[in-house]
Amino acid sequence: MVNKVENVDPREVQMLQHYLNEYGQQIEIFSQQFRMIEQGRLESLAAIDTLGAITAADAGDGTVLLQIGGGASVRAHVVEPERVLVSIGAEVTVERTNADAVEFLKDRITEMEASGKKVAETIEKVRSQMDEISRRLDQVYRAAQQQAPQGQSGTL
């Protein structure tokens, strides 16, 4: 820890570094949650666009491009474009009309945006706490350097 510096408590330095590491891990977890929320929001927006395309395609021959993953798509004929199956959570799926499904997805997007905002605020609070800890650590390091005799540097 600190050599030849009596006023710097090595336990405080260790504690501050521990808190800094913990807050860094928390930010990573909240950032992952934020990315998941954003991914869900984008998927819901894409679903709304697709439901609109299915309705528009129904006016034609009812054929749409269906993405099957990996950048591949197939042409599909939607037999009942007004009947949409929507997952409402806990592996429960309900049938809704196309318009009701769009409204449900819009409500879900609103909820995700609110959740994303809360997570972003939490990330900012944790970052603020990390900044405070970093400032305190910096003060401790500066004090250690100032107290070290000329020609020797304090080691933390």
Legacy VTK file of the C-alpha trace (Angstrom):
# vtk DataFile Version 3.0
C-alpha trace
ASCII
DATASET POLYDATA
POINTS 156 float
0.000 0.000 0.000
1.512 3.389 0.974
5.174 3.490 1.985
6.310 6.114 4.512
2.955 7.891 4.515
1.206 7.808 7.846
-1.922 9.871 7.045
-3.195 7.625 4.246
-5.265 4.702 5.443
-4.626 1.704 3.164
-8.003 0.261 4.176
-9.720 3.353 2.769
-7.845 2.974 -0.515
-8.739 -0.709 -0.696
-12.379 0.018 0.126
-12.613 2.785 -2.486
-11.062 0.555 -5.138
-13.491 -2.219 -4.195
-16.465 0.150 -4.547
-15.129 1.384 -7.875
-14.938 -2.203 -9.163
-18.422 -3.032 -7.863
-19.942 0.047 -9.484
-18.191 -0.804 -12.748
-19.798 -4.248 -12.679
-23.193 -2.704 -11.927
-22.857 -0.368 -14.898
-22.064 -3.335 -17.143
-25.175 -5.188 -15.925
-27.414 -2.122 -16.364
-25.913 -1.494 -19.814
-26.806 -5.059 -20.814
-30.355 -4.508 -19.573
-30.552 -1.273 -21.540
-29.376 -3.043 -24.714
-31.979 -5.789 -24.199
-34.740 -3.219 -23.725
-33.619 -1.361 -26.851
-33.511 -4.624 -28.832
-37.060 -5.449 -27.712
-38.231 -1.961 -28.652
-36.720 -2.275 -32.121
-38.275 -5.717 -32.587
-41.684 -4.358 -31.623
-41.306 -1.483 -34.094
-40.370 -3.984 -36.806
-43.414 -6.098 -35.902
-45.684 -3.067 -36.276
-44.197 -2.373 -39.708
-44.665 -6.011 -40.680
-48.290 -6.050 -39.539
-48.883 -2.947 -41.645
-47.216 -4.629 -44.634
-49.359 -7.739 -44.167
-52.501 -5.610 -44.199
-51.283 -3.791 -47.318
-50.290 -7.081 -48.946
-53.767 -8.404 -48.276
-55.102 -5.727 -50.616
-52.896 -7.325 -53.316
-52.287 -11.069 -53.507
-51.459 -11.469 -49.804
-47.805 -12.392 -50.363
-45.146 -10.939 -48.065
-41.457 -11.563 -47.441
-40.957 -13.483 -44.205
-37.509 -13.239 -42.632
-36.436 -16.620 -41.344
-33.092 -15.543 -39.874
-29.529 -15.343 -41.063
-30.481 -12.742 -43.650
-32.725 -15.213 -45.496
-36.350 -14.581 -46.403
-39.143 -16.552 -48.033
-42.248 -15.419 -49.808
-45.258 -16.293 -47.707
-48.958 -15.998 -48.244
-50.739 -14.841 -45.091
-54.039 -16.655 -44.992
-55.609 -14.623 -42.182
-53.877 -11.239 -41.931
-56.440 -9.958 -39.425
-55.691 -12.719 -36.912
-52.411 -12.149 -35.085
-50.896 -14.229 -32.304
-49.219 -12.056 -29.664
-47.008 -13.233 -26.831
-48.082 -11.517 -23.633
-45.362 -13.040 -21.449
-44.784 -16.167 -19.375
-45.066 -18.232 -22.565
-48.703 -17.164 -22.976
-49.903 -16.263 -26.458
-53.259 -14.699 -27.302
-55.019 -14.075 -30.571
-55.794 -10.472 -31.418
-56.951 -8.552 -34.435
-54.235 -6.886 -36.486
-55.197 -3.443 -35.155
-55.334 -4.678 -31.543
-51.916 -6.313 -31.951
-50.472 -3.035 -33.240
-51.932 -1.157 -30.251
-50.581 -3.804 -27.875
-47.117 -3.460 -29.420
-47.281 0.331 -29.207
-48.148 0.058 -25.501
-45.265 -2.380 -25.030
-42.906 0.079 -26.753
-44.064 2.841 -24.402
-43.375 0.600 -21.405
-39.942 -0.328 -22.754
-39.078 3.326 -23.353
-40.016 4.131 -19.744
-37.954 1.192 -18.479
-35.042 2.216 -20.680
-35.207 5.737 -19.297
-35.114 4.427 -15.720
-32.152 2.171 -16.487
-30.312 5.054 -18.179
-30.942 7.246 -15.118
-29.628 4.489 -12.858
-26.504 4.169 -15.001
-25.927 7.910 -14.688
-26.344 7.774 -10.892
-23.842 4.927 -10.616
-21.423 6.788 -12.908
-21.779 9.833 -10.679
-20.946 7.724 -7.634
-17.945 6.286 -9.491
-16.781 9.815 -10.282
-17.000 10.737 -6.583
-14.995 7.675 -5.607
-12.430 8.390 -8.326
-12.056 11.953 -7.035
-11.549 10.666 -3.494
-8.965 8.135 -4.672
-7.203 10.885 -6.592
-7.131 13.024 -3.421
-5.659 10.124 -1.461
-2.980 9.505 -4.110
-2.074 13.204 -4.262
-1.838 13.389 -0.472
0.420 10.351 -0.508
2.679 11.906 -3.132
2.866 15.226 -1.295
3.710 13.546 1.993
6.422 11.316 0.506
9.953 12.645 1.144
11.703 14.308 -1.820
13.417 11.693 -3.975
11.018 8.940 -2.865
7.580 8.433 -4.196
4.778 6.948 -2.175
3.554 3.674 -3.574
-0.112 2.743 -3.340
LINES 1 157
156 0 1 2 3 4 5 6 7 8 9 10 11 12 13 14 15 16 17 18 19 20 21 22 23 24 25 26 27 28 29 30 31 32 33 34 35 36 37 38 39 40 41 42 43 44 45 46 47 48 49 50 51 52 53 54 55 56 57 58 59 60 61 62 63 64 65 66 67 68 69 70 71 72 73 74 75 76 77 78 79 80 81 82 83 84 85 86 87 88 89 90 91 92 93 94 95 96 97 98 99 100 101 102 103 104 105 106 107 108 109 110 111 112 113 114 115 116 117 118 119 120 121 122 123 124 125 126 127 128 129 130 131 132 133 134 135 136 137 138 139 140 141 142 143 144 145 146 147 148 149 150 151 152 153 154 155
